[in-house]
Amino acid sequence: MKKAYLVASVFAMIAGTASAQDNNLRFGLGVSTLGGTLEAAYRINQNFALRGVLSGGLNANGNQTIDGVNYSTSGQLGGFALLGDYYTGSTGFRVSGGAFISNTSLSGSTTASAANPITVGNTTLTGGETASASVEFKRKVSPMVTVGYDWNVSNSFTISGEVGAIAMGGLDVALSAPAAPAADVAREKQNIKDELSQFGVYPYIAITGSFRF
């Protein structure tokens, strides 16, 4: 709920600032590596802009093999970014930096059988035992940087593209496997963390179409 209030407040702030000064306000819809995006931006002057991006809807439902174990997975990627944009000269090229508030949460579960053995640390389970795991960004608020370009198709419509990274600091992993020794659960938890968060960043790529008012 607090995140929803924050998002609403930022969008209201951008809109309010724009109304008080001029019409350099734009709203857009797009797609990204976090799902669909809703964007509001205000161009302060030729070189600087303030931008809020709400993203989400990219589901992770399906199956994924992690450290040799096949999990049935569910969850969703998403969050909110508040960014400052710097435009170089009079071009559409921009460099952006700010913070990303994560709403990402993924979970998975599996049941052991002779046909689907589960290895937890050094313990192998084959008789109906269960294991479940959940994954979140380690940082709830992460630094974010991107580079992008705005192409003004007309006086009121802009297509933008950007690429960058969210420095989420790796992943927080929770693992439950009641039939395995605690030491093996801890070992498997670390294996999952090492496999999923090798670089400590999440790639961000987005394409947005927006209207200026």
Phi, psi and chi 1 to 4 in degrees:
 res  aa     phi    psi   chi1   chi2   chi3   chi4
   1 MET       -  -40.9 -174.7   64.8   69.3      -
   2 LYS   -61.6  -38.1  -70.0 -178.9  179.2  179.1
   3 LYS   -63.9  -40.8  -68.0  179.2 -179.3  178.2
   4 ALA   -62.5  -42.3      -      -      -      -
   5 TYR   -63.1  -40.4  -77.5  133.6      -      -
   6 LEU   -63.3  -46.2  175.6   60.8      -      -
   7 VAL   -60.2  -47.5  171.5      -      -      -
   8 ALA   -61.4  -39.3      -      -      -      -
   9 SER   -65.4  -41.2  -62.7      -      -      -
  10 VAL   -67.2  -45.4  170.9      -      -      -
  11 PHE   -62.0  -39.2  -83.3  100.3      -      -
  12 ALA   -65.6  -37.8      -      -      -      -
  13 MET   -64.4  -43.9  178.5 -176.1   68.7      -
  14 ILE   -62.2  -46.5  -66.8  173.8      -      -
  15 ALA   -64.7  -40.7      -      -      -      -
  16 GLY   -65.7  -42.5      -      -      -      -
  17 THR   -62.0  -42.2  -58.0      -      -      -
  18 ALA   -64.9  -43.6      -      -      -      -
  19 SER   -62.3  -33.0  -62.1      -      -      -
  20 ALA   -75.8  -18.0      -      -      -      -
  21 GLN  -120.0  -69.9  -62.2 -175.1   30.1      -
  22 ASP  -153.9 -161.2   53.6   32.2      -      -
  23 ASN  -106.4   33.6  -64.6  -38.9      -      -
  24 ASN   -85.4   34.7  -72.0  -27.6      -      -
  25 LEU  -101.1  140.7  176.1   68.0      -      -
  26 ARG  -140.6  149.1   74.4 -177.1 -167.8 -158.9
  27 PHE  -124.5  141.7  -71.7   98.5      -      -
  28 GLY  -146.5  162.2      -      -      -      -
  29 LEU  -123.5  146.3  -64.3  173.3      -      -
  30 GLY  -160.2 -171.1      -      -      -      -
  31 VAL  -130.1  149.6  -67.0      -      -      -
  32 SER  -151.0  178.5   74.9      -      -      -
  33 THR   -72.9    1.1   47.5      -      -      -
  34 LEU  -111.8    6.1  -72.1  166.7      -      -
  35 GLY   109.4 -157.5      -      -      -      -
  36 GLY   -69.0  153.3      -      -      -      -
  37 THR  -129.7  146.1   60.3      -      -      -
  38 LEU  -121.5  124.5  172.5   63.2      -      -
  39 GLU  -127.6  139.9  179.4  174.8  -57.7      -
  40 ALA  -130.1  134.9      -      -      -      -
  41 ALA  -140.5  147.5      -      -      -      -
  42 TYR  -128.9  122.8  175.4   65.0      -      -
  43 ARG   -85.2  106.9 -169.9   71.6  174.6 -101.8
  44 ILE   -69.6  -45.2  -60.3  169.6      -      -
  45 ASN  -156.7 -165.6   55.3   37.8      -      -
  46 GLN   -60.9  -31.1  179.7  176.8  -30.5      -
  47 ASN  -104.9  -20.7  -63.9  111.7      -      -
  48 PHE  -127.3  144.6  -66.2   99.0      -      -
  49 ALA  -144.2  155.1      -      -      -      -
  50 LEU  -114.5  133.9  178.5   65.6      -      -
  51 ARG  -139.7  137.6 -176.4  160.1   50.7  104.9
  52 GLY  -117.8  134.9      -      -      -      -
  53 VAL  -130.5  119.5 -176.4      -      -      -
  54 LEU  -102.2  124.7 -179.5   64.5      -      -
  55 SER  -131.0  154.4   59.4      -      -      -
  56 GLY   163.8 -179.0      -      -      -      -
  57 GLY    96.0   -3.9      -      -      -      -
  58 LEU   -84.1  104.3 -174.6   61.6      -      -
  59 ASN   -82.4  152.1  -66.4  -40.2      -      -
  60 ALA  -116.8   30.3      -      -      -      -
  61 ASN   -74.7  132.6  -59.9  -30.2      -      -
  62 GLY   151.0 -142.5      -      -      -      -
  63 ASN  -131.5  140.7  -67.5  -80.2      -      -
  64 GLN  -144.2  136.0 -176.0  172.3   -4.0      -
  65 THR   -95.5  120.6  -61.0      -      -      -
  66 ILE  -126.0  122.8  -53.9  172.3      -      -
  67 ASP    51.2   41.1 -164.7   35.8      -      -
  68 GLY    81.8   -0.3      -      -      -      -
  69 VAL  -109.8  130.9  177.8      -      -      -
  70 ASN   -90.4  114.9 -174.8   38.7      -      -
  71 TYR  -106.7  142.5  -70.0   91.4      -      -
  72 SER   -83.1  119.1  -63.8      -      -      -
  73 THR  -111.0  153.7   58.7      -      -      -
  74 SER  -150.6  160.7   62.6      -      -      -
  75 GLY   140.7 -175.2      -      -      -      -
  76 GLN  -151.0  143.3 -176.1  170.9  -73.6      -
  77 LEU   -95.4  149.1  -61.9  172.3      -      -
  78 GLY   163.0  177.2      -      -      -      -
  79 GLY   160.7 -166.6      -      -      -      -
  80 PHE  -132.7  133.9  176.1   73.7      -      -
  81 ALA  -117.3  136.6      -      -      -      -
  82 LEU  -115.8  117.9 -179.9   60.3      -      -
  83 LEU  -128.1  147.3  -59.7  167.1      -      -
  84 GLY  -105.2  129.1      -      -      -      -
  85 ASP  -104.9  134.4  -60.5  -32.6      -      -
  86 TYR  -115.9  119.9  174.2   71.9      -      -
  87 TYR   -98.1  133.1  -71.1   84.7      -      -
  88 THR   -85.9  114.3   59.3      -      -      -
  89 GLY    61.4 -138.0      -      -      -      -
  90 SER  -103.5   16.1   58.3      -      -      -
  91 THR   -87.1  173.6   71.8      -      -      -
  92 GLY   -89.6   -0.3      -      -      -      -
  93 PHE   -73.0  136.4  179.3   77.5      -      -
  94 ARG  -139.2  151.4   69.4  177.1 -171.5 -128.7
  95 VAL  -118.5  130.7  178.0      -      -      -
  96 SER  -126.0  147.8  -53.7      -      -      -
  97 GLY  -150.2  151.0      -      -      -      -
  98 GLY   172.4 -146.8      -      -      -      -
  99 ALA  -128.6  145.0      -      -      -      -
 100 PHE  -118.1  125.5  177.6   78.7      -      -
 101 ILE   -99.9  113.9  -56.7  170.8      -      -
 102 SER   -82.6  138.5  173.6      -      -      -
 103 ASN  -122.2   26.2 -167.0   35.3      -      -
 104 THR   -85.3  130.8  -63.7      -      -      -
 105 SER  -150.7  123.2 -179.6      -      -      -
 106 LEU  -125.3  143.1  -53.3  173.3      -      -
 107 SER  -139.6  158.0   61.1      -      -      -
 108 GLY  -151.5  154.2      -      -      -      -
 109 SER  -144.8  157.7   61.5      -      -      -
 110 THR  -155.1  154.6 -173.3      -      -      -
 111 THR  -123.3  131.5  -59.3      -      -      -
 112 ALA   -79.0  145.0      -      -      -      -
 113 SER  -153.8  174.7   66.0      -      -      -
 114 ALA   -62.2  -34.5      -      -      -      -
 115 ALA   -82.5  -18.5      -      -      -      -
 116 ASN  -133.7   71.4  179.7   43.8      -      -
 117 PRO   -67.1  143.3   24.5  -32.2      -      -
 118 ILE  -112.1  124.5  -60.7  172.7      -      -
 119 THR  -102.6  117.5  -60.4      -      -      -
 120 VAL  -114.9  105.4 -179.9      -      -      -
 121 GLY    63.3 -117.7      -      -      -      -
 122 ASN  -104.7   10.8  -66.1  -34.5      -      -
 123 THR  -107.9  131.0  -60.9      -      -      -
 124 THR  -108.7  127.3  -60.6      -      -      -
 125 LEU  -110.4  137.0  -51.4  173.8      -      -
 126 THR  -138.8    0.5   58.4      -      -      -
 127 GLY  -117.6   44.9      -      -      -      -
 128 GLY    88.1    4.8      -      -      -      -
 129 GLU   -68.3  156.2  -58.6   88.4  -10.6      -
 130 THR  -118.1  156.3   60.6      -      -      -
 131 ALA  -142.7  142.7      -      -      -      -
 132 SER  -140.0  148.8   59.3      -      -      -
 133 ALA  -140.9  151.7      -      -      -      -
 134 SER  -135.1  149.6   62.8      -      -      -
 135 VAL  -136.0  135.5  175.6      -      -      -
 136 GLU  -138.5  160.2  -63.3 -179.7  -13.9      -
 137 PHE   -60.8  137.4  -76.9    6.7      -      -
 138 LYS   -63.2  -40.6 -170.9  174.4 -175.7   65.1
 139 ARG   -97.6  124.6  -67.6  175.5  177.4  148.1
 140 LYS   -69.5  -33.4  -62.0  -60.2 -178.7 -176.5
 141 VAL  -120.9  116.4  180.0      -      -      -
 142 SER  -120.2  143.8  -55.9      -      -      -
 143 PRO   -62.3  145.6  -18.4   30.7      -      -
 144 MET  -139.7  134.1  179.1  176.1  177.4      -
 145 VAL  -134.2  142.1  -66.2      -      -      -
 146 THR  -145.3  162.8   69.4      -      -      -
 147 VAL  -125.0  145.0  -66.3      -      -      -
 148 GLY  -156.1 -179.7      -      -      -      -
 149 TYR  -144.5  135.9 -171.1   84.2      -      -
 150 ASP  -103.6  124.7  -67.4   -8.9      -      -
 151 TRP  -109.4  111.2  177.2   36.5      -      -
 152 ASN   -80.5   97.2  -65.9  -36.2      -      -
 153 VAL   -67.2  -38.0  179.9      -      -      -
 154 SER  -147.2 -174.0   67.7      -      -      -
 155 ASN   -65.5  -21.1  -70.6  -26.4      -      -
 156 SER  -120.6   -9.8   59.8      -      -      -
 157 PHE  -122.8  133.7 -175.6   67.8      -      -
 158 THR  -130.1  137.8  -61.4      -      -      -
 159 ILE  -109.2  128.6  -66.2  177.9      -      -
 160 SER  -123.0  147.6  -55.7      -      -      -
 161 GLY  -134.9  143.3      -      -      -      -
 162 GLU  -150.5  156.0   65.1 -176.2  -41.3      -
 163 VAL  -140.9  141.5   59.2      -      -      -
 164 GLY  -175.1 -152.5      -      -      -      -
 165 ALA  -151.2  148.6      -      -      -      -
 166 ILE  -108.2  119.1  -59.8  168.9      -      -
 167 ALA   -85.2   77.8      -      -      -      -
 168 MET   -79.4   -1.7   82.4  -79.5 -163.6      -
 169 GLY    71.4   22.4      -      -      -      -
 170 GLY    94.6 -161.5      -      -      -      -
 171 LEU  -128.1  146.1  -62.0  170.3      -      -
 172 ASP   -92.0  125.5  -84.7  -22.9      -      -
 173 VAL  -119.7  131.4  176.8      -      -      -
 174 ALA  -115.7  136.8      -      -      -      -
 175 LEU  -136.4  133.4  177.0   66.6      -      -
 176 SER  -125.2  122.9  174.5      -      -      -
 177 ALA  -145.2   83.4      -      -      -      -
 178 PRO   -57.5  -27.0  -24.3   34.4      -      -
 179 ALA   -84.4   -8.0      -      -      -      -
 180 ALA  -101.6  149.2      -      -      -      -
 181 PRO   -59.8  149.3  -21.9   33.1      -      -
 182 ALA   -57.3  -37.8      -      -      -      -
 183 ALA   -64.7  -36.8      -      -      -      -
 184 ASP   -73.3  -34.9  -79.4  -25.9      -      -
 185 VAL   -62.3  -44.0  172.3      -      -      -
 186 ALA   -63.7  -39.4      -      -      -      -
 187 ARG   -66.3  -43.7 -174.8  176.5  -67.5  109.8
 188 GLU   -66.9  -38.1 -176.9   65.0   16.8      -
 189 LYS   -58.6  -42.9  178.1  179.1  174.3  179.7
 190 GLN   -67.7  -37.1 -173.1   60.2   50.1      -
 191 ASN   -61.5  -43.4  -70.1  -16.1      -      -
 192 ILE   -63.4  -45.4  -65.9  173.1      -      -
 193 LYS   -60.5  -43.4 -174.9 -179.8  -63.2 -173.8
 194 ASP   -64.8  -38.7  -68.8  -17.1      -      -
 195 GLU   -72.1  -37.7 -179.9  172.3  -33.6      -
 196 LEU   -88.6  -20.3  -65.6 -179.4      -      -
 197 SER  -128.2   51.3   55.5      -      -      -
 198 GLN   -65.0  -33.4  -63.5 -178.8   35.4      -
 199 PHE  -107.4  -13.6  -57.3  105.2      -      -
 200 GLY    71.9   10.0      -      -      -      -
 201 VAL  -132.7  154.7  -61.5      -      -      -
 202 TYR  -113.9  126.7 -174.8   85.8      -      -
 203 PRO   -70.5  138.0   25.0  -33.9      -      -
 204 TYR  -122.0  121.2 -176.9   78.6      -      -
 205 ILE  -132.6  133.2  -58.3  171.3      -      -
 206 ALA  -146.3  147.1      -      -      -      -
 207 ILE  -127.5  129.1  -62.2  175.4      -      -
 208 THR  -134.0  138.1  -53.4      -      -      -
 209 GLY  -110.7  128.7      -      -      -      -
 210 SER  -138.8  152.8   56.8      -      -      -
 211 PHE  -109.9  138.0  -74.5   91.9      -      -
 212 ARG   -97.1  146.1  -67.4 -168.9  -60.3  -79.3
 213 PHE  -125.5      -  -63.1   91.8      -      -
